[in-house]
Amino acid sequence: MRKIFKLRGEIILRVVVTLILTFIITHVIWYNYESYTKYEKLKERSRDINKSLVEEIISTLKPYETNDVDLINEIQNNDKVFARVYLVNSHGNVLAESKKEGIKVIDIWKVHNTIKQLGIRFESKNIFKIRDNRYLIIFIDKATRDDSKTMLLSLIISVIICIFLLKGRVKYIVKIGEKVKSIAKGDLSMRVPLKYKNELRDLAANINYMVQELEREDIKKNEFITNIAHDLRTPLTTILGYTKMIQEKKYKDYNELNSYVDTINRKGLYLKTLLDDFFSYSKLSSKAEEFEEEEIYIQELLRQLVEDEEINFKDKEIEVVSNFNEKPLYTFGNAEMLARAIGNLLVNAQKYSKEKSEVIITVQKEVINKIDYGVITVFNIPKEEVLEEDIKRFFERLYKGDTSRNNGGSGLGLTITEEIIKLHKGVIQATKSEGGIIFIVGLKLLL
């Protein structure tokens, strides 16, 4: 769903709305408050404020009143003047002014020491003779309200409005936190409700996706354990059964005894293979596998692997076609582990390919996202039709097609291959291609 506002924009908008509402509400409250205040009380407050300001200005300028030059400079330069202050002569000519308004003449005979009340504000005119032919004129225009109280009221109102405007988001964040705690305790059925159209919604959606993946992984884990138990119990049951028959001497002759021993040996080896694969997968998936890296000639590695499996391919009348890049391609990694990973793909192709078909193996250089890769592909035509859903599950733990469930594999071969390629910072995938299946492995090349 498209976001209307980002969270930052929403917060800024609410802050602006808070400031506007605070100004309006504070103004209305103070206006009504002052309207109900007695007129005489306002006048008294105005006189007190005016007197205080005049005294401050006079005390500031008093040290300079005997010297025209210093007094004029102080009036023109002093930033502490809290009102309009003018120095004039007896003709009303302005000699200096505090606000630099460009006034040239003031009729001093029309200026009186007066205070005019204007609601919650007042205007005052004050004239003082500081010596012969020099007058100080002070004009004041100021509100009678207490600014400190106004600021405190504005702060309180701002906090209240902010809490009101943001409480939904804050409450939602708290709810997300509670859901995450429940998820952390193991409740994977928990989901965070989706609200708003900003980053909070994205966060909730990502949490839900994470929980969904954890739930799927938990199901896979349970299936993994169940399948391990099944795969281990079957050969173990066979071994125990034949062992008991041998102990009880339930065989006709020496040949039958040998067949029992052969079966026990075969199942024991299969059991060992299963345990080795489980152990390898456990180490690889936990990233506990440590290995020494070396420079690997990719084409030579493939040639050796193909030669090792050549007899098995011939037994099934499968032709192996190799198409390798002529220019040597090198990667960096563990040769033994990569041999096992690619070998698993060849064994998989040999085991599940249609008889009298071709297995095509290629090694080429490709540039993917501006990175040079040595790309290995293994193509084969399967015995039975493979659906897209099956291909997507090839690298799942213990996944085996129904018809091949008893083929003697652990179901971890392709999973181990994927983990090894990941450890080498490579990529692997499987897809349908021209009536067959193609496995693609990409390994970063040495420059």
N, C-alpha and C positions, 0 to 999 in steps of 0.2 A: 504494500500500500504506500502511495506517495506521501512523503512527509510535507505537511503544510508549513510548519516552523521547526527549525532546529531548537533543541533545548536551550541553547545559549540565547537565541533570539527571543524565545518565550520569556526567559528570565529578565532580559533587558526590557522587553515590552511591559512586563509586570512592574518593574522598578519605575519606569516612566509613568505608568498609570498611578502607582503609589505616590509619586512626587506630586502629580497633578491633583489627585484627590486630597492629599495632605494639605496642600496649599489652599484648596477651596474650603475644606472642612475647618482648618485652623482660622482662616479669615472669617468664615461665618460665625464660628464660636466666639472669637474675640470681638467681632462687631456687635453681636447680640449682647455679649457680656458688658461691653463698654456702653452700649445703648441703655442698659438698665442701671449703669452707675450714675450717681447723682451729679448734676452739672457742676455744683460747687466743688465736689471732690475732684472732678476733672480739672477744674481751674486751679485748685490747690496743687495738684500734681504737676500741672504745666508750669506754675510759678516756681516750684522747687527745681524742676529740670532746667528751666531757663536760668535761674539763679546759679545753679551748679556749673552750667556751661559758661556763663559769663565770667564767673570767678576763675575758672580754669584758664580762659583766654586771657584775662587781665593778668593773672599771675605769670602766664607764659611771656607776655609782652612787657611786663612792668620793668624788668632790668634794662630795657632799651628805650623807655619812654622819654628820657632826657636827651637822647641823641637821634635826630631825624634819620640819618643814614642807617644806623643799626636797626632802628625800629622798622623802617621801611623794608630792609632786607629780611628781617625776621618774619614780617607779615607775608612777604612774597614767597619765602622759602620754607616756612615751618609747616610740616605735614601734620602736626598735631592739632591744628586749628579745626574745631568741630562745627563751625558755622561760617557764614560770609562775614568777613571783617574788612572794614575800610578805614584808612587814615586820610582825613580830609583837612583842609584849612578852613578859615572862617568864611571863605567865599564858596565853599562846597566843592572845590576842586579836589579830585581824588588823587592822592599822592602815592598810595599803595593799596592793593587789594589781595585777598587770600586766594580767591578762586579764578583770578585772571579772566574776568568776564568782559573786560574792555570798557567798563563804565568810567566816564570822564568827570561827570559832575553829579553831586547829590545835594538836593536842597535841604540843608541841615535844619532849617527852621520848620520844615514839615515832618521831621522825624521826632517822634516822642517815645518815651519809655512806656510802651504799651504791650499788652498780651491779648491777642485775639484768638478766642476758642473756636475751633472748626471740628466739631464732633470729637473724634478720638485723637485729633491732631491740634496743634496750636502754632500760631505765628507770633513772633515778638520782634520789636524794634527797640534797640538800646543805643543811646548816645551818651558819650562821656567826654568831658573836656579834660584833657590830660595836661595841658598847659596853654599859655596864650597862643591863640591862632592855630591850635591843633586839637582835632576832635577824633575820637575813636567811635565808629558806628558799627554795631553788631546786629546782624539779622539772623534769626533762628527760625527754622521750620522743621518741626519734629513731632513724631507720634508720642502719645503719652503712655502707651502700653509698656510693660516690662518685657524687654526682648529675651531675657533669660527664661522667663516663664513661657514665652511664645516658642522658643526653641525646644524646651522640655515637652510642651504639649505636642509640637510637631513630631518629635522623636517618638513619643508614645503612640500617636496616631499612625505614623509610618510603620512601626512594628506591628500594630494590630492589622493594618491593611495588608502588609506583606505576608503575615501568617495566614490571613484569610485567602489571599490570592494563590499562595504556594502550598497550602495544606494538602491539596489533592495530590500534587506531585510527591511531596514528602511522605504522605501516607502510602503512596504506591511504592516508593523506594523501600520503606519499612516492610511492606508486604513481600516485595521481592527478596529482601534479606531473610524473612521468615521461611519462605519457600525454599531458598537455597540451603538453609540449616536443615530442613526436613529431608531434602535430597541428600545432603552430606551424611545423614544418619541412615541412609539406605532406602528411603521411600522413593523408588524410581517411578511410581505412578503419579507423582506430584507434577503439576504443570503451573506455570505462571500465567495468569490471565493477561491478555493483550489489551492495553489501553493507550490512549493518546496517539499522536502521529509524529513522534520525535525519536531521539536516541533511546529513550526509556523503552519504547516499544521494540526497537531493535535489540536492546539488551535482553528483554524478556523472551523474544523469539529465539535468540542465540542460546539462552539458558534452556529453553524447551528443546531445542535441537540437540544440545549436549546431553540432556537427560534421555532423549529418545535414542541417541547413539549408545549411551551407557546401558540402557535397557536392552538394546539389541545385542550388545557385547555380553551382557549378563546371560541372555538366552543362549548365545553361542558358547559361553563358558560352561553352562550346564550341559549343553549337548556334547561339548568336548569331553567332559568328565564321563558322561554316560557312554559315549562311543569308546573311550579308552577302556572303561570297565568291560564293555562288550568284546572289544578286540583282544583284550588280554585274557578274558575268561574262556573264550572259545578254544584257543590252542592249549591253554592250561588244563582245561577239562579233558581234552583229548589225551594229553600227556599223562595225567593222573589215571585216566581210564585204562590206557594200555599198560601203564606201570603196575596197576592192580592186577590186570590179567596175567602179566608175567609173574608177579609174586604168587598168584594162585595157580600158576602153571596151566592156564587155560589156553593152550595152543596144541596143535596136533603134532607138529614136528619142528625140526630145526629151521626149516625154511620159513614157516609161519612166524616163529620167534624172531627171525631176522627182519621180517617185514614189520613186526611190531616195533623193533628197535629203530628201524629206518624211519618209521612214522614219528616216533618220539624224537628222534634226532632232527627230522625235518621241521616239526612243530617247535622244537626248542630253538632252532636257528631263526625261524619266523618270529618267535617271541623275542629273541634277542634283537632282531631287526626293528621290531616295534619299539622296544625300550630305547634303543639307540636313537631312533627318530624322535621319540618323545623328549628324550634328554637334549638332543640337538636343538629341537624347536624351542624348548624351554630356555636354553641359554641364549639363543638368537633373539627371541622375542623380548627377553629381559635386558637385552643389550649388555649381557655379561660376558659375551664372547670376545676374547682378546686375540689379536692376530698380528703377525708381522707383515708389513706391506713390501712389495717389490715391483719392479717393472715387469709387465706381462705382455708378451707378443700374442695378440688376440688370435690371429689366423693360425699360428702354430698350436695354441691351446685347443682350438676346434679340430684341427687335423688329428691330433692325438686322441681326442674323445671319439671322433668318428671311427678311427681305426679300432679302438677298444670295443665298440659296439657293432662293428661291421659283421661279425659272424652271426650275431643275433638277428640283424636285419636280413641276412641271406637265408636264415632258417625259415623266415616267413615270406621269402621271395619279395622283399621290399627293396627297391633300388634307392640308394642314397645319392643325391645330386648336390655337389658342393659348388658354390659360386662365391669365391672370396675376392675381395679387393686386392689388386696386385701390389699396391703400395702398402708396406707394413704399417699396421696400426697398433699402438701401444697404449695400455692403460696402467693404472697403479692400484695394486690391491694384493690380496692373498690368493695365490695360484690354486692352492688346494681347495679353498672354499668356492672359488669361481668355477673350478672344474666340477665340483659337486653340483653346483647350481645349474650349469649348462648341461651336465650329464643327466640330471633329473629330467630335463626337457627332452633329451634324446631317448631316454628310457621310456618316457611317457609316449613319445611318438612311435617307438618300436612296439610298445605293448598295445596301444589302442588304434594303430593304423590298419587300414583295410589291406588284406593280403594282395600281393602283386600290384602294389601301388607305389608311388614315389614319395620320398621325404626329401624336401628341398631345404638346404641349409645355406644361408648367405651371410656374408660379413661385408658391410659397406660403411663408408664415412658419411655422416649427415650433420648438418648444422641446425640445432634446435635452440631457439631463443638466444642466438648469437654464441652458443656453446658447441664445440666440436664433440660429437659422440661417435663411438664405434657401435654400430647397430647390428645386432645378431638376430636373424630370423630363422625360425624352424617351422616349416609348413608340412602338414600331413593331412591325408584324407581319412577320417575316422571310420570305424567299422559300421557304426550306427549314426543316425542323424543326431546332431547335437543342437539343442535349442539355445537361443540367446540367453535365456535365464540360467542355463547350465554354465555357459561360458563365464557369466558374471560371478559364478560361485567357485570357479576353478581354484582360486587361491585361498578359499576358506579352509579353516582347520578341519581335518578329517572328512572333507567332502569327497564322496565317491559316488559315481552314478549307480543307480540301482542294479543294473545288469552286471556291474563289475565289482560288486560288494565283496565277493569272495575270491577276487583275483590275487590275493596275497599281499596287497599293498597296505601301507599304514594310513594312506590318505593325507600324509603330511609332506609328500615330496614337493609339490608345487608351492605349498606354504613356506617350506624351508628355502626353496629357491627365491621366493619373493623377499624373505627376510635377509638373505645373503646379498641380493642386489641392492636392497635398501641400505645395508651396512656399507656398501661401496658407493653410496650416493648416486646410484643409477636408477633407471626406470624399467618397468616391466609391465606388459599387458598382453591380453589374448583377445582375438577377434576372429570372426568368420571371414573367409576370403576364398572366392572362386570354388565353392563347394567343399572347402576344407577349413582347417583351423590353423591359424598362424600365431605363434608366440613371438613377441618382439621384446628384445632386451637392449637397453641403451647404456653404455658405459662411457664415462668422460675420458677423453683421450689426453695423453700427455702432449704438451706443445713441443 
